[in-house]
Amino acid sequence: MKEFLQKYMTQLEWGLGTLAVLLPVVAWLDRADVSDLTLYDVFPPLGLIAFGLMWTHFVMGALRRYAGVSGRRRDMYAVVSMGLVLGLIILHPGLLWIALYMDGLGLPPQSALTAYSTQAIFIILGTLGLMIFLSFELKRFFGKKTWWKYIERIQVLGMIAIFIHAIGLGSELRIDWFMVVWIFYGVTFVASVIYSQFVYKKMEKNAKQ
């Protein structure tokens, strides 16, 4: 298994990334009426794609540690996927806010809380996840600070918040097969985080000896 991962790590990374983009699009096409699209129809899958691409980073990070493959911080996949994630996490709520404003509901976050008044907790979780992910863009300024490691760790909380946010509000998750995909995302994400933390703890222990 380790030899396979060492040999095909790049192909696996791009393959998972491609699936992370295509699966939400297929689910969206299964639900949306493409002949009469509005902003309300367009914005949902963007968030699902962004989550999926972020999921690949956690999963591939764990697989690299398992296979003993050193990470490449600025390889092509990292550049392309992180660029897409940044654009999508801005467009996902941005298109919704524009649509709500055009419908006379005012400015965010009040507009979203008004439109989804019975599901406010999921709006709050989505906003929390957005702020956590955007904070990571400050790495270029503060990445060398000793406290930056805590900002990296709260990315896990951002993923959990978005995961629950999508379950509460995502129309695509009402499609049975895509809910199975989403659960798979969640289970493998948790497993990847636990394994990576195990590796980090082991490295810290060895460094102290």
Accessible surface in RSA format (square Angstrom, percent):
REM  Atomic radii and reference values for relative SASA: ProtOr
REM  Chains: A
REM  Algorithm: Lee & Richards
REM  Probe-radius: 1.40
REM  Slices: 20
REM RES _ NUM      All-atoms   Total-Side   Main-Chain    Non-polar    All polar
REM                ABS   REL    ABS   REL    ABS   REL    ABS   REL    ABS   REL
RES MET A   1   148.16  76.7 100.93  66.8  47.23 112.4  83.21  70.7  64.95  86.0
RES LYS A   2   100.17  48.9  98.24  60.3   1.93   4.6  44.43  40.0  55.75  59.4
RES GLU A   3   141.87  81.4 136.49 103.3   5.38  12.8  51.21  99.1  90.66  74.0
RES PHE A   4   110.05  55.1 102.89  63.7   7.17  18.6 108.24  65.6   1.81   5.2
RES LEU A   5     2.23   1.2   1.85   1.3   0.38   1.0   2.23   1.6   0.00   0.0
RES GLN A   6    96.83  54.1  73.09  53.4  23.74  56.5  21.11  44.9  75.72  57.4
RES LYS A   7   146.75  71.6 120.18  73.7  26.57  63.3  78.80  70.9  67.95  72.4
RES TYR A   8    81.02  37.8  80.71  45.9   0.31   0.8  51.02  38.3  30.00  37.0
RES MET A   9     8.23   4.3   7.43   4.9   0.80   1.9   7.43   6.3   0.80   1.1
RES THR A  10    56.72  40.3  55.44  56.2   1.28   3.1  40.89  54.9  15.83  23.9
RES GLN A  11   108.12  60.5  95.79  70.0  12.33  29.4  56.29 119.8  51.83  39.3
RES LEU A  12    53.36  29.7  47.06  33.7   6.30  15.8  52.91  37.2   0.45   1.2
RES GLU A  13     8.31   4.8   8.31   6.3   0.00   0.0   0.00   0.0   8.31   6.8
RES TRP A  14    94.65  38.0  94.49  45.7   0.16   0.4  83.48  44.5  11.17  18.1
RES GLY A  15    33.47  41.3   0.00   N/A  33.47  41.3  32.04  87.9   1.43   3.2
RES LEU A  16    32.05  17.8  30.84  22.1   1.21   3.0  30.84  21.7   1.21   3.2
RES GLY A  17     3.78   4.7   0.00   N/A   3.78   4.7   3.58   9.8   0.20   0.4
RES THR A  18    70.05  49.8  63.43  64.3   6.62  15.8  47.31  63.5  22.73  34.4
RES LEU A  19    90.35  50.3  90.35  64.6   0.00   0.0  90.35  63.5   0.00   0.0
RES ALA A  20     0.83   0.8   0.00   0.0   0.83   1.9   0.40   0.6   0.42   1.1
RES VAL A  21    45.44  29.9  45.44  41.1   0.00   0.0  45.44  39.5   0.00   0.0
RES LEU A  22    90.31  50.3  90.31  64.6   0.00   0.0  90.31  63.4   0.00   0.0
RES LEU A  23    46.29  25.8  46.29  33.1   0.00   0.0  46.29  32.5   0.00   0.0
RES PRO A  24     0.00   0.0   0.00   0.0   0.00   0.0   0.00   0.0   0.00   0.0
RES VAL A  25    47.86  31.5  47.75  43.2   0.11   0.3  47.86  41.6   0.00   0.0
RES VAL A  26    77.48  51.0  75.94  68.7   1.54   3.7  76.30  66.3   1.18   3.2
RES ALA A  27     0.00   0.0   0.00   0.0   0.00   0.0   0.00   0.0   0.00   0.0
RES TRP A  28    33.80  13.6  33.80  16.4   0.00   0.0  33.80  18.0   0.00   0.0
RES LEU A  29    96.18  53.6  77.44  55.4  18.75  47.1  77.71  54.6  18.47  49.7
RES ASP A  30    96.26  67.4  61.92  61.6  34.34  81.2  18.11  42.6  78.15  77.9
RES ARG A  31    82.64  34.7  50.93  26.0  31.71  75.5  32.91  45.0  49.73  30.1
RES ALA A  32    15.49  14.2   0.00   0.0  15.49  35.2   2.49   3.5  13.00  34.4
RES ASP A  33    87.77  61.5  77.26  76.9  10.52  24.9  40.44  95.2  47.33  47.2
RES VAL A  34    86.87  57.2  68.63  62.1  18.24  44.0  68.63  59.6  18.24  49.5
RES SER A  35   100.88  85.2  59.10  78.9  41.78  96.3  54.21 115.4  46.68  65.4
RES ASP A  36    99.72  69.9  90.45  90.0   9.27  21.9  19.28  45.4  80.44  80.2
RES LEU A  37    72.33  40.3  42.36  30.3  29.97  75.3  42.40  29.8  29.93  80.5
RES THR A  38    68.14  48.5  58.61  59.4   9.53  22.7  64.38  86.5   3.76   5.7
RES LEU A  39    57.53  32.0  53.40  38.2   4.13  10.4  53.40  37.5   4.13  11.1
RES TYR A  40    78.34  36.6  70.53  40.1   7.80  20.3  67.45  50.7  10.88  13.4
RES ASP A  41    32.72  22.9  32.71  32.6   0.01   0.0   0.59   1.4  32.13  32.0
RES VAL A  42    50.91  33.5  50.12  45.4   0.79   1.9  50.25  43.7   0.65   1.8
RES PHE A  43    21.88  10.9  21.88  13.6   0.00   0.0  21.88  13.3   0.00   0.0
RES PRO A  44    20.29  14.8  16.55  15.1   3.74  13.6  18.01  14.9   2.28  14.2
RES PRO A  45     8.66   6.3   8.66   7.9   0.00   0.0   8.66   7.2   0.00   0.0
RES LEU A  46    28.88  16.1  28.88  20.7   0.00   0.0  28.88  20.3   0.00   0.0
RES GLY A  47    13.13  16.2   0.00   N/A  13.13  16.2  11.62  31.9   1.52   3.4
RES LEU A  48     8.94   5.0   8.46   6.1   0.48   1.2   8.65   6.1   0.29   0.8
RES ILE A  49    14.99   8.5  14.99  11.2   0.00   0.0  14.99  10.8   0.00   0.0
RES ALA A  50     2.97   2.7   2.75   4.2   0.22   0.5   2.97   4.2   0.00   0.0
RES PHE A  51     4.46   2.2   1.89   1.2   2.58   6.7   3.58   2.2   0.89   2.5
RES GLY A  52     0.00   0.0   0.00   N/A   0.00   0.0   0.00   0.0   0.00   0.0
RES LEU A  53     4.67   2.6   4.67   3.3   0.00   0.0   4.67   3.3   0.00   0.0
RES MET A  54    15.75   8.2  15.75  10.4   0.00   0.0  14.84  12.6   0.92   1.2
RES TRP A  55     9.24   3.7   9.24   4.5   0.00   0.0   9.24   4.9   0.00   0.0
RES THR A  56     0.00   0.0   0.00   0.0   0.00   0.0   0.00   0.0   0.00   0.0
RES HIS A  57    50.13  27.4  36.16  25.1  13.96  35.7  34.05  35.1  16.08  18.7
RES PHE A  58    44.09  22.1  36.60  22.7   7.49  19.5  42.28  25.6   1.81   5.2
RES VAL A  59    16.04  10.6  15.96  14.4   0.08   0.2  15.96  13.9   0.08   0.2
RES MET A  60     1.12   0.6   1.12   0.7   0.00   0.0   1.12   0.9   0.00   0.0
RES GLY A  61    13.84  17.1   0.00   N/A  13.84  17.1  13.34  36.6   0.49   1.1
RES ALA A  62     8.04   7.4   7.39  11.4   0.65   1.5   7.69  10.8   0.35   0.9
RES LEU A  63    41.47  23.1  41.21  29.5   0.27   0.7  41.47  29.1   0.00   0.0
RES ARG A  64    25.51  10.7  25.34  12.9   0.18   0.4   6.76   9.2  18.76  11.4
RES ARG A  65    86.50  36.3  63.83  32.5  22.67  54.0  24.79  33.9  61.71  37.4
RES TYR A  66    83.61  39.0  78.37  44.6   5.24  13.6  50.34  37.8  33.27  41.0
RES ALA A  67     2.93   2.7   0.00   0.0   2.93   6.7   0.66   0.9   2.27   6.0
RES GLY A  68    68.23  84.1   0.00   N/A  68.23  84.1  35.96  98.7  32.27  72.3
RES VAL A  69    42.28  27.8  32.04  29.0  10.23  24.7  36.06  31.3   6.22  16.9
RES SER A  70    94.03  79.5  76.57 102.2  17.46  40.2  54.66 116.4  39.36  55.1
RES GLY A  71    55.34  68.2   0.00   N/A  55.34  68.2  23.13  63.5  32.22  72.2
RES ARG A  72   119.08  50.0 103.52  52.8  15.56  37.1  62.34  85.2  56.74  34.4
RES ARG A  73   195.43  82.1 171.58  87.5  23.85  56.8  75.69 103.4 119.74  72.6
RES ARG A  74   176.00  73.9 150.79  76.9  25.21  60.0  68.86  94.1 107.14  64.9
RES ASP A  75    23.74  16.6  13.05  13.0  10.70  25.3  19.73  46.4   4.01   4.0
RES MET A  76   129.08  66.8 120.70  79.9   8.38  19.9 109.22  92.9  19.86  26.3
RES TYR A  77     7.43   3.5   6.54   3.7   0.89   2.3   6.54   4.9   0.89   1.1
RES ALA A  78    18.88  17.4  18.47  28.5   0.41   0.9  18.82  26.5   0.06   0.1
RES VAL A  79    67.62  44.5  61.28  55.5   6.34  15.3  62.17  54.0   5.45  14.8
RES VAL A  80    60.41  39.8  52.72  47.7   7.69  18.5  58.76  51.1   1.65   4.5
RES SER A  81     2.27   1.9   1.56   2.1   0.71   1.6   2.27   4.8   0.00   0.0
RES MET A  82    47.62  24.7  45.61  30.2   2.01   4.8  41.99  35.7   5.63   7.5
RES GLY A  83    43.98  54.2   0.00   N/A  43.98  54.2  32.66  89.6  11.32  25.4
RES LEU A  84    83.77  46.7  79.12  56.6   4.65  11.7  81.83  57.5   1.94   5.2
RES VAL A  85     4.11   2.7   4.11   3.7   0.00   0.0   4.11   3.6   0.00   0.0
RES LEU A  86    55.52  30.9  54.51  39.0   1.01   2.5  55.41  38.9   0.11   0.3
RES GLY A  87    31.77  39.2   0.00   N/A  31.77  39.2  30.96  85.0   0.81   1.8
RES LEU A  88    19.87  11.1  19.82  14.2   0.05   0.1  19.82  13.9   0.05   0.1
RES ILE A  89    16.90   9.6  14.27  10.6   2.63   6.3  16.63  12.0   0.27   0.7
RES ILE A  90    92.11  52.4  88.54  66.0   3.56   8.6  90.66  65.3   1.45   3.9
RES LEU A  91    87.35  48.6  86.77  62.1   0.58   1.5  87.35  61.3   0.00   0.0
RES HIS A  92    33.90  18.5  33.90  23.6   0.00   0.0  26.81  27.6   7.08   8.2
RES PRO A  93    19.59  14.3  18.24  16.6   1.34   4.9  19.59  16.2   0.00   0.0
RES GLY A  94    17.24  21.3   0.00   N/A  17.24  21.3  16.90  46.4   0.35   0.8
RES LEU A  95    29.06  16.2  28.73  20.6   0.33   0.8  28.73  20.2   0.33   0.9
RES LEU A  96    12.70   7.1  12.70   9.1   0.00   0.0  12.70   8.9   0.00   0.0
RES TRP A  97    75.89  30.5  74.81  36.2   1.08   2.5  69.52  37.1   6.37  10.3
RES ILE A  98    88.96  50.6  85.92  64.0   3.03   7.3  88.90  64.0   0.06   0.2
RES ALA A  99     4.95   4.5   2.26   3.5   2.69   6.1   4.27   6.0   0.68   1.8
RES LEU A 100     4.22   2.4   4.22   3.0   0.00   0.0   4.22   3.0   0.00   0.0
RES TYR A 101   130.02  60.7 122.58  69.7   7.45  19.4  73.72  55.4  56.30  69.4
RES MET A 102   141.61  73.3 104.92  69.4  36.68  87.3 102.57  87.2  39.03  51.7
RES ASP A 103    90.70  63.5  59.85  59.6  30.85  72.9  21.72  51.1  68.97  68.8
RES GLY A 104    65.17  80.4   0.00   N/A  65.17  80.4  33.86  92.9  31.31  70.1
RES LEU A 105    68.41  38.1  52.52  37.6  15.89  40.0  57.73  40.5  10.69  28.8
RES GLY A 106    29.42  36.3   0.00   N/A  29.42  36.3  27.86  76.4   1.57   3.5
RES LEU A 107   123.28  68.7 115.03  82.3   8.25  20.7 115.03  80.8   8.25  22.2
RES PRO A 108    48.79  35.6  29.76  27.1  19.03  69.2  29.90  24.7  18.90 117.5
RES PRO A 109    85.21  62.1  84.60  77.1   0.61   2.2  85.21  70.4   0.00   0.0
RES GLN A 110   113.05  63.2 112.67  82.3   0.38   0.9  52.71 112.2  60.34  45.8
RES SER A 111     0.00   0.0   0.00   0.0   0.00   0.0   0.00   0.0   0.00   0.0
RES ALA A 112     3.46   3.2   3.46   5.3   0.00   0.0   3.46   4.9   0.00   0.0
RES LEU A 113    50.61  28.2  47.00  33.6   3.60   9.1  47.30  33.2   3.31   8.9
RES THR A 114    66.79  47.5  51.71  52.4  15.08  35.9  47.23  63.4  19.56  29.6
RES ALA A 115    45.64  42.0   9.83  15.2  35.80  81.4  17.58  24.8  28.05  74.3
RES TYR A 116    54.09  25.3  51.47  29.3   2.62   6.8  35.79  26.9  18.30  22.6
RES SER A 117    76.60  64.7  55.49  74.1  21.11  48.6  32.49  69.2  44.10  61.8
RES THR A 118   131.87  93.8  94.46  95.8  37.41  89.2  82.38 110.7  49.48  74.8
RES GLN A 119    54.56  30.5  54.13  39.6   0.43   1.0  11.94  25.4  42.62  32.3
RES ALA A 120    32.48  29.9  30.18  46.6   2.30   5.2  30.18  42.5   2.30   6.1
RES ILE A 121   101.25  57.6  97.75  72.8   3.50   8.4  98.87  71.2   2.38   6.5
RES PHE A 122    51.32  25.7  51.32  31.8   0.00   0.0  51.32  31.1   0.00   0.0
RES ILE A 123    13.95   7.9  12.96   9.7   0.98   2.4  13.17   9.5   0.78   2.1
RES ILE A 124    94.97  54.0  92.61  69.0   2.36   5.7  94.32  67.9   0.65   1.8
RES LEU A 125    34.79  19.4  34.79  24.9   0.00   0.0  34.79  24.4   0.00   0.0
RES GLY A 126     9.63  11.9   0.00   N/A   9.63  11.9   6.51  17.9   3.12   7.0
RES THR A 127    53.76  38.2  49.77  50.5   3.99   9.5  41.60  55.9  12.16  18.4
RES LEU A 128    86.33  48.1  82.24  58.8   4.09  10.3  85.86  60.3   0.47   1.3
RES GLY A 129     0.00   0.0   0.00   N/A   0.00   0.0   0.00   0.0   0.00   0.0
RES LEU A 130    20.99  11.7  19.57  14.0   1.43   3.6  20.99  14.7   0.00   0.0
RES MET A 131   112.16  58.1 108.31  71.7   3.85   9.2  91.96  78.2  20.21  26.8
RES ILE A 132    14.78   8.4  13.12   9.8   1.66   4.0  14.78  10.6   0.01   0.0
RES PHE A 133    12.33   6.2   8.30   5.1   4.03  10.5   8.70   5.3   3.64  10.4
RES LEU A 134    55.17  30.7  49.51  35.4   5.66  14.2  49.72  34.9   5.45  14.7
RES SER A 135    28.26  23.9  22.77  30.4   5.49  12.6  27.57  58.7   0.69   1.0
RES PHE A 136    51.62  25.8  49.60  30.7   2.02   5.3  49.60  30.1   2.02   5.8
RES GLU A 137    49.73  28.6  43.36  32.8   6.37  15.2  23.73  45.9  26.01  21.2
RES LEU A 138    81.15  45.2  81.15  58.1   0.00   0.0  81.15  57.0   0.00   0.0
RES LYS A 139    69.64  34.0  66.02  40.5   3.62   8.6  47.36  42.6  22.28  23.7
RES ARG A 140   180.89  76.0 135.59  69.1  45.30 107.9  58.13  79.4 122.76  74.4
RES PHE A 141   138.62  69.4 109.49  67.8  29.13  75.8 114.01  69.1  24.61  70.4
RES PHE A 142    75.03  37.5  74.41  46.1   0.61   1.6  75.03  45.5   0.00   0.0
RES GLY A 143    26.17  32.3   0.00   N/A  26.17  32.3   6.37  17.5  19.79  44.3
RES LYS A 144   211.53 103.2 177.53 108.9  34.00  81.0 127.75 115.0  83.78  89.2
RES LYS A 145   107.98  52.7  98.96  60.7   9.02  21.5  44.49  40.0  63.49  67.6
RES THR A 146   121.81  86.6 107.07 108.5  14.74  35.1  90.14 121.1  31.66  47.9
RES TRP A 147   112.04  45.0 109.94  53.2   2.10   4.9  94.70  50.5  17.34  28.1
RES TRP A 148     8.20   3.3   8.20   4.0   0.00   0.0   8.20   4.4   0.00   0.0
RES LYS A 149    99.13  48.4  95.24  58.4   3.89   9.3  45.89  41.3  53.24  56.7
RES TYR A 150   117.94  55.1 117.21  66.7   0.73   1.9  82.13  61.7  35.81  44.1
RES ILE A 151    39.47  22.5  39.47  29.4   0.00   0.0  39.47  28.4   0.00   0.0
RES GLU A 152    69.14  39.7  60.76  46.0   8.39  20.0  17.41  33.7  51.73  42.2
RES ARG A 153   122.52  51.4 112.60  57.4   9.92  23.6  49.24  67.3  73.28  44.4
RES ILE A 154    58.09  33.1  57.11  42.5   0.99   2.4  58.09  41.8   0.00   0.0
RES GLN A 155    11.14   6.2  11.14   8.1   0.00   0.0   9.55  20.3   1.59   1.2
RES VAL A 156    34.01  22.4  34.01  30.8   0.00   0.0  34.01  29.5   0.00   0.0
RES LEU A 157   102.26  56.9  99.56  71.2   2.70   6.8  99.79  70.1   2.46   6.6
RES GLY A 158     0.00   0.0   0.00   N/A   0.00   0.0   0.00   0.0   0.00   0.0
RES MET A 159     0.56   0.3   0.10   0.1   0.47   1.1   0.30   0.3   0.26   0.3
RES ILE A 160    73.88  42.0  72.30  53.9   1.58   3.8  73.88  53.2   0.00   0.0
RES ALA A 161     3.57   3.3   2.27   3.5   1.30   3.0   3.57   5.0   0.00   0.0
RES ILE A 162    26.01  14.8  26.01  19.4   0.00   0.0  26.01  18.7   0.00   0.0
RES PHE A 163    40.14  20.1  40.14  24.9   0.00   0.0  40.14  24.3   0.00   0.0
RES ILE A 164    69.10  39.3  69.10  51.5   0.00   0.0  69.10  49.8   0.00   0.0
RES HIS A 165    27.71  15.1  27.71  19.3   0.00   0.0  18.69  19.3   9.02  10.5
RES ALA A 166     6.86   6.3   4.34   6.7   2.51   5.7   6.86   9.7   0.00   0.0
RES ILE A 167    72.61  41.3  60.74  45.2  11.88  28.6  60.74  43.7  11.88  32.2
RES GLY A 168    10.85  13.4   0.00   N/A  10.85  13.4   6.42  17.6   4.43   9.9
RES LEU A 169    37.82  21.1  17.97  12.9  19.84  49.9  19.21  13.5  18.61  50.1
RES GLY A 170    10.70  13.2   0.00   N/A  10.70  13.2  10.60  29.1   0.11   0.2
RES SER A 171    41.53  35.1  38.69  51.6   2.83   6.5   5.65  12.0  35.88  50.3
RES GLU A 172     0.31   0.2   0.31   0.2   0.00   0.0   0.00   0.0   0.31   0.2
RES LEU A 173     5.90   3.3   1.39   1.0   4.50  11.3   1.47   1.0   4.43  11.9
RES ARG A 174   150.51  63.2 120.30  61.3  30.21  71.9  72.78  99.5  77.73  47.1
RES ILE A 175    29.97  17.1  25.91  19.3   4.06   9.8  29.97  21.6   0.00   0.0
RES ASP A 176   120.48  84.4 113.33 112.8   7.14  16.9  37.64  88.6  82.84  82.6
RES TRP A 177    93.54  37.5  86.11  41.7   7.43  17.5  81.75  43.6  11.79  19.1
RES PHE A 178     0.02   0.0   0.02   0.0   0.00   0.0   0.02   0.0   0.00   0.0
RES MET A 179    55.44  28.7  55.44  36.7   0.00   0.0  52.42  44.6   3.02   4.0
RES VAL A 180   100.56  66.2  99.39  90.0   1.17   2.8  99.56  86.5   1.00   2.7
RES VAL A 181    25.51  16.8  23.33  21.1   2.18   5.3  25.51  22.2   0.00   0.0
RES TRP A 182     0.58   0.2   0.58   0.3   0.00   0.0   0.58   0.3   0.00   0.0
RES ILE A 183    89.98  51.2  88.78  66.1   1.20   2.9  89.67  64.6   0.32   0.9
RES PHE A 184   112.07  56.1 107.80  66.8   4.27  11.1 111.80  67.8   0.27   0.8
RES TYR A 185     5.76   2.7   5.76   3.3   0.00   0.0   4.83   3.6   0.93   1.1
RES GLY A 186    11.42  14.1   0.00   N/A  11.42  14.1  11.42  31.3   0.00   0.0
RES VAL A 187    97.00  63.8  90.13  81.6   6.86  16.5  95.17  82.7   1.82   4.9
RES THR A 188    31.03  22.1  30.04  30.5   0.99   2.4  30.65  41.2   0.38   0.6
RES PHE A 189     8.77   4.4   8.77   5.4   0.00   0.0   8.77   5.3   0.00   0.0
RES VAL A 190    77.37  50.9  76.01  68.8   1.36   3.3  77.35  67.2   0.01   0.0
RES ALA A 191    56.76  52.2  47.33  73.0   9.43  21.5  53.01  74.7   3.75   9.9
RES SER A 192     9.97   8.4   7.08   9.4   2.90   6.7   3.05   6.5   6.92   9.7
RES VAL A 193    26.85  17.7  23.90  21.6   2.95   7.1  26.83  23.3   0.01   0.0
RES ILE A 194   111.98  63.7 108.19  80.6   3.79   9.1 111.41  80.2   0.57   1.5
RES TYR A 195    73.53  34.3  70.51  40.1   3.02   7.9  57.99  43.6  15.54  19.2
RES SER A 196    10.85   9.2  10.85  14.5   0.00   0.0   8.67  18.5   2.18   3.0
RES GLN A 197    71.54  40.0  71.46  52.2   0.08   0.2  31.25  66.5  40.29  30.6
RES PHE A 198   121.62  60.8 115.87  71.8   5.75  15.0 120.78  73.2   0.84   2.4
RES VAL A 199    25.13  16.5  25.10  22.7   0.03   0.1  25.13  21.8   0.00   0.0
RES TYR A 200    87.18  40.7  86.18  49.0   1.01   2.6  65.90  49.5  21.29  26.2
RES LYS A 201   134.33  65.5 129.39  79.4   4.94  11.8  74.86  67.4  59.46  63.3
RES LYS A 202   118.19  57.7 113.42  69.6   4.77  11.3  64.19  57.8  54.00  57.5
RES MET A 203   116.36  60.3 109.31  72.3   7.05  16.8 101.03  85.9  15.33  20.3
RES GLU A 204    86.70  49.8  82.41  62.3   4.28  10.2  36.84  71.2  49.86  40.7
RES LYS A 205   132.79  64.8 128.34  78.7   4.45  10.6  74.21  66.8  58.58  62.4
RES ASN A 206    82.95  57.2  69.77  67.4  13.18  31.7  25.49  61.3  57.46  55.5
RES ALA A 207    87.16  80.1  47.48  73.3  39.68  90.3  60.50  85.2  26.66  70.6
RES LYS A 208   179.26  87.5 140.37  86.1  38.89  92.6  93.67  84.3  85.58  91.2
RES GLN A 209   158.55  88.7  93.72  68.5  64.83 154.4  72.96 155.3  85.59  64.9
END  Absolute sums over single chains surface
CHAIN  1 A    12229.2      10427.1       1802.1       8657.0       3572.2
END  Absolute sums over all chains
TOTAL         12229.2      10427.1       1802.1       8657.0       3572.2
